[in-house]
Amino acid sequence: MDVAPATLLSRLLAKGRLRHLQLLAGVADLGSVQQAAAQIGMSQPAATHALADICLLYTSDAADDTPCV
């Protein structure tokens, strides 16, 4: 199931996850999780965990069985 970008943004902001949003923007700009994490002062394992959190928000539809990979 596709979620509109505005919906994902609303979910991230509602959860108080500005760092997640910064990370997502950094990955989009830099093309690398490691570089994006370093840019915002986050470790790569923490960035991977944050991306998994974003994936869960993105696929939060209870009827959607698609795994976050």
N, C-alpha and C positions, 0 to 999 in steps of 0.2 A: 504494500500500500504506500502510495506516495503522499507525503505531507508537504504542504506548501511551506516555502521558506519563512514566511511571516508566522506561521503556526509554530515552527521549530524555534524561531527567535522568541516568541511569546513564552513557550515552555521553558526555555533556558533562563529567561529573565525572571519568570515566576518562581523558579527554583533557586534564584540568586546565584547563578553560575556564570558570572561574567568571565571568569578565567577560561571556562569551557568555550565561550564565544570567541575570546581572544585566540585561543588555540586553534579553533576551527578556521578563523580568518587567516591565521598564520600559515596553516597547512595549505590553504587555498592559494595564498600569495607565494609561498616558498616551495611548495611541492614536496615537503619533507616534514615528517612528524618530529624528527630529531632537531632539525633547524628551528621549527616553530616553537618547540618546547624550550630550547635554549634562548630564543628571542624573548620569551616571557618569564624566564627564570624558573622553569619547571623541568624536572627530570624526565627522561624518555619513558620510564615505566609509569610515572604519574600521568604523563600525556596519553599513553596507551589506555590507562584506566579511565581517564576523562573522555576519550573517544568512545569507549564502550558505554559510558553513561549517556553520551549524546545519542548513540545508536539505540539505546533503550528508550529514550525520549522520542526518538524518531519513529520507532516501531511500537509505540505504547498502545496501539489498538489491540484489544483483547482477542479479537477474531483473527489477528495476523499471527501466523505461526512461523514467519520468516526469521531465521536466526540472524543475529548480528555477527557478521564476519568481517 
